[in-house]
Amino acid sequence: MSFLEMGRRACFWAMDAVKGSPVKKELEILENLNSQVQDDDFENRTDVKKLLEHAVSTTDFYSHFDATDLSSFPLITKATLKENYEQFLSSSFDKDSLFRMTTSGSTGTPFTCLQDYRKKKATYAEVLYYNGMIGYSIGKKIIYLRSVVEECSKTPIQQFMQNIYLVDCNDLSDEGIERMLTRIASLTKREPAMMMGYASTLDAFRDYFTRNDNRLAKQAHIYGVISGSEMLFDDTRKAIEQAFSCTCLSRYANEENGFLGQDLYRPNEFVIDNAHYVYEIVDFDSDKPSPKGQVGRIVVTDLRNYAMPMIRYDTGDVGRLENRTFRDKHYTALVDFGGRKVDVIYDCNGQKISPHAITNLMWKFTGINQYQLIQKDKGSYLLKINVPDSFSFNEELEHDLMHVLGIGANLQVERVDEIPVLSSRKRKYIVNECN
């Protein structure tokens, strides 16, 4: 570890200590509880009882429910939260003091949730805990492959101070990937880094390595790769591990909650965050628990966000819970996971578009309830939107889409009442009908 890395690490923990060590305390809870299986009697956990009592006594939405019975609370979705936004906010907090977390709409439903200070610090602890599985510690360099838009950009000074460097992954052509690999090699010339990226970006890397070679990747010094946002397939994992000569793990997370799991011992079997969440598997056709061992909807209760309690939140994903043992370690994992997989679409010039170039530009348009972008033919696209009557399709949205699709794109917009779900209970927010 370099002098600068040690300095960043010392400063972080010193600042945490001054504030009462909230991150350190949460990290200790994670390390303790996540080494255990999830208790079937989770309703009697002290932190569950405290959350339910708080929600019933301080929010309008939960005020009529039984604080002693988690199963009496209804399942909620992003749509429930958006339609009853103010009713979910706790009267114990000043709205202006809360942290905003905006999802990019990876299910076609953009959403902004509010989080309190303790939840924010708990999320920092999750970052350290799960990144630590691959060798990361505070101060070390992180390279983040992402679609860089104004809402998530960092200045060069911010990147240097945090030692977190953003590499734009919007261009997934061979030339674009070569620019990314060259940038990664440059950033790791003096010190190694952990790399994070969307599974779809890593898929594009895999395809590039198949068509070409991994010579540029071998010039980089990466000690671990973490994939997120969509399912990481075995052939992609293998290609990334061979190219960068390191371990590649898959993470299950969302913006509104945090880190819900990460595979460690077996591919795509996600060790759950038993400390910060309660997990349920619910039947597809009712809100009743699925029979043990069967696949169902993944529902989580966030035990840390008191500002906007999210109790029995349907994540939109499917899977089942299993207690596992690996080398005398006992844990609960999400298995048979059905995460989100999106189609690949192409711009007017036939270049592959990162799906996150679409989802990230939708962040700012909070009036859109649901959306789906369909490529009908080369250069021809249809945007379906579910919006209130008062919503106006403005020039900014059209400009942003045309910037990604290409100036010559033929873009049609259709208002719909609902974007249909698939048999898997998911919506595809990007569809390619041009085969």
N, C-alpha and C positions, 0 to 999 in steps of 0.2 A: 504494500500500500504506500502510495506516494505521500509526501509532506502535505500537499493540498487535500488529498483524500482524508488523511488523519485530522487535518484542521476542520474540514467540513463535519466529520463525525463528532469531534469534540464539541464544536459549536452547537450541533443539533441536540446532543444529550444535555449540554449545559442549559440551553434554553428550555428544554423539557423539564429539567429539574427545577428551574426557577418558577415554572407554572404548576408545580406540584406533581411532576412526572406522570401526566395522563397517558402518554404513549407507552412508557415503560410498564405501567401497571396493566394496561390492556394487553401488551405483548406477553406478560407473564400469565395472564388469564388464558390467552390463546395457547400458549405452550403447555399449560396444565390440562385444560379441558379437551383440546384437540388430540390428546394422546389417549382419549377414552372413546368408547362407542356412545352413540346417542341413546340416552335413557328413554325407554318406552313410556315411562311415567313423567314425561317432560312437563305436564301441566302443573306438577307440584314443585317445579323449580322456583326458587325465590325470585330470580330475575323475570320469569314469566309472569308470576303473580303481580310483581311491582308494575310491569308494563301494562297489564290489563287494568289494574286499578287506576293507573294514571290516565289511560285512554278513556275509560268510562267517566272519570270525574272532570276531565279537562277538554274533551272534544264533543262537538255536537253529534257527529256521525256515530260514535260508539256509546253515547250516553245511555241508550236503552238496553244495552246488552249486559249479560251476567259476568261480572268481573272474576268469578270463581271458576268459569267454565270456558276454556279456549274453544272447544268444539261448537259452542253456541254462537260464536262470531261468524259472520258471513265471509265467504271467499270474495276477494276484491281483485280488480284488474286495473290496468292503466286507465281504461275508460271510466271505471268507477271513480277513480281518484280525480280525473279531469272534470267529470260531471258534478262532483261534490267537493271541489277543491277546498273551499273555505271551511267546510264542515270537518275536514280532517286535521286542520291546524289546531294545535294545543293552545289554550288560553294562558298557559304558563310561560310563554315565550313572546318576546317582541319580534314581530315578523322581520323588521329591518335588520335585526342582529343575526339572522339565520344565513346559512350557506345554501346557495342554489346549485343543484346538480341537474344538468339537462341531458336527457338521453338523446342519442342521434336518431332514434326511430328505427332500430334494427328489426322491429316487428311491423314497421309501417305506421307506428303510432308514436310520434314525438311527445315528450313529456318532461316537465320540470318539477322536481320535488325539492322540498326544503329540509335541511338537516341542522341539528343543533351542534354546539361545540363538542360535546362528548362523542357524538356520532362521528364527527370529523376526525377526532383523534383516534377513535377506534379503527377508522378506515386506514389511517397512517400505519397503525400497528399491523393491520392485515397486509399492507404492502410489504412491510419488513419481514413478517412471518413467512409469507408465501414466496417472496423473492429470495429469502434466506435459504429456501429449499434447493436453490440452484447455485448458491455460493455468494449471494449478494449481501452486503452490509452497508450501512449509512456511509456516504462519502464516495463509494465506488461509482464508476461511470455506467450510465444506462443509455442505450441508443433505442429510440422509439420510432419504429416505422409506422407512420400514420398519415392520414389525409389531413394536411395542415390547412386549416381555415382560421380566420381572424379570431373566432371564439376560443380556440385552443392553442393559439400560437404562443411562442415564448421569444423574447428578444435575445440576441446573442449574449448579453450580459446575464440575463436570467439563466440561460442554458449553462453558462460557465459557472455561475454561483451554485446552481443545484447539481451540476455535473450530469444533467439530463439533456440529451441532444436529440432534436426532432429531425427525421429524414422523411421528406415528403414521398409518399408511395402512390400518388395519383396516376402516374404514368407507368403502366405495367408492360410496355413494349420492351423488346430486347435492349434498345438504347436506354430506356428509362431504368431498367434493372441494372444495366452496366453502370449508369451514373450513381445509383444507390450503392452498389457494391464498392465502387471507387471511393465514395464518401465514407462508407463504413470502415474501409481499410485506412483511410486518412485519419479518422477519429480514433482508431485503436493503434496507431503507430507507436505511441509511447506508453500506453497503458491499456490493458484488456478491458472489455466491457461486457455487460449483459445486454442482450437484444430482445426487444419485445415487438410483436407485430400481429396483424390480423392473419387468421388462417388462410384467407383468400390470397393475401400477399405472398405468404409462404408457398401456396400452391403455384403461384406464378413463378417464384424462384425455382421450384422443383421442375417445372416445365422448361424454364430457361436452361437449367443444368442438363436436362435431357437433350435439348437441341444443340447445346454448345458444350461447355465444360464448366468446372467449378474453380478454374484458375484464379479468378478475381476474389472468390470467397476465401480461398486459401491464404490470401494476403492479409486478411483481417484476423484480429486476435479477439475472438469471442469465446467466453468461458461458459455461456449458457444462453439458450433461446427459450422464450415463453410465448406461446401462441394463444390468441383469444378471439372472441367475437363469434366464431363459427367452429364447427367440428374440425379437428385436426385429424386428417387421415394418415394411416400407417405409412403409406408410401411417401407422403410429404415429410413426415417426421424423420424417416430414414434418410431421405435426400438431404435434409437440412443438417442432420447429425453428421453425415459423411462429408458434406461440403465445408462445414465450419469446425469439424472435429470436436464437438461438444454435445452435451445433453440437450434435448428439446422436450419441454413439457407443455401440456395444454392446460389452460385456466378456464374456469367457469365463473363469470362475473357479470354484473350489470352496473350501470351508473346509479340507479336509484337505491340499490342496497349496498353493494360492495363485492367483496371476494367470497363467492359461495362455495368454491372448491377448486382443487388442482390435482391433476393426476401426478402420481409420484412412484408408486410401486408397480402399477399396471397401466398400460395405455388407455386413456379415456375412462378410467375409473377414478372419479373425483373424490379425494379425501375432503369431507365436508368441514365447514367452520362451525363446529359444535358449540363454540363459546359465544358467538354473536347472533346465531340464528337457530330457530327451530324449523325442522324440515318435515313436511308431510307429503305423502303420495296419495292423490285423490283420483277417484274414478272419472273416466272420460265423460260419462253420461249423467252423472249426478255429482253432488258435492260431498258424497260420502267417501270415507277412506277406502282406497283400493285394498283388496285382499293382500296379505303379506306375500311379498315375492313377485307381485304382478306390476307391470309397467302402468304408470298413470301420470297425471299432471303433477309437476313439481310445484309445491306451494311452500312459501317460507314466511316466517314471522321474524321481523327485524327487532332484536332485543335492545338495540342501542338508540334508535331514532325516536326520541320522545317529542320532538317538535312536530313531526307529521307521522304519527304511528302507522306503520304498515303491517297489519295483523292479518295473517292468512292470505298473503299476496300470491296470486297465480302468476308465475314467471313467464308463462307461455312456452315452457319447455317440458319435455317428458322424460321419464326414467323410472328407476326403482331404487330403493335403499337396501343395502346389504352390509352386514357386519363382516369385516374381513380381518385376517391375521397374516402378517408378513414379517418373518424373522422375529417372532415374539412381540411384534407391535400390533395392538388391537385398535381398530378404527372403524368408522362407518363411512361408506362410500356410496356415491350416486353411480349406478351402473346402467347398462343398456340405455345410455343417454342419447336422446334425440335432440341435438342442438339445432341451431338455425344454419341452413345451407342455402346460399343464394345463387341465382344464375349469373353467368358472366355476360355482360353486354359490351358493345364496341361503339366507338365514336364514328363520326362521318368518314374518317380516313382509315377505318378498319383496325384502329388500335384499341387494345383491351382497356376497359375503364375499371378502376378500383370501385367496388360497390360503396365503399366508404366515402368516396368523393361525392356520392349522391346523398347518403345519410347525413353527412356532416354539414352540407350546405342547407339541409332542411332544418337545422337547429333553430335558426332565427325566426322561422315562420310558425309561431306558436299557435296560430289560428287553425292549422290543419290537424284534424282529428286522426285521419289515416291517409296513407298514400300508397300508390303502386305505380312504378315506372315500367312500361312494357316496350321492348324493342320489337316493332312489327316487321321491319325490313331494314336493309342497309340505309342508314341515315334517317329512318322514320321511327318516331317514338310516340307513345300515348301515355300521358300522365293522368291517372285516375286519382281524384281527391275527394275525401269525405270532409266537408267543411260546413260551418254554419252559413245561413242565408246571407249574413252580413259580410262574409269573406269576399274580398276582391282579389282576383288573380293579378297581381301587380307586376310592373316592369322589372322590379328587382329580382323576383323569383325567376321570371323568364330569362333575364340576363344571366343569372347564375347557372341555370341549367344549360343554356346555350354555350356558356364558357366551357362546360365539361363535355357536352355532347358534340360540339363543333358548330361554328357559325352557320354552316349550311344545313343544319339539322332541320327536319320537318317535325315540329312538336305540336301535337294536338292535346288539348286538355278536356277531360270529361269529369263532370261532377257526379258522384254516386252516393247512395245512402249508406253503403257498407262495402268494405273490401272482403270478399268471401274467404273463409278459412279452408285449409286443406283437411284431409282425413286425419292428419297428424295434429290437428288443432292449431296449426300455425298459419300465419299469413305470409305469402311471398311478397316482399316489397319491391323486388326487382325480378322481372321475368323476361326471358329471351324467347320470342316466338319466331325468330328468324333463323332457320336451320339450313 
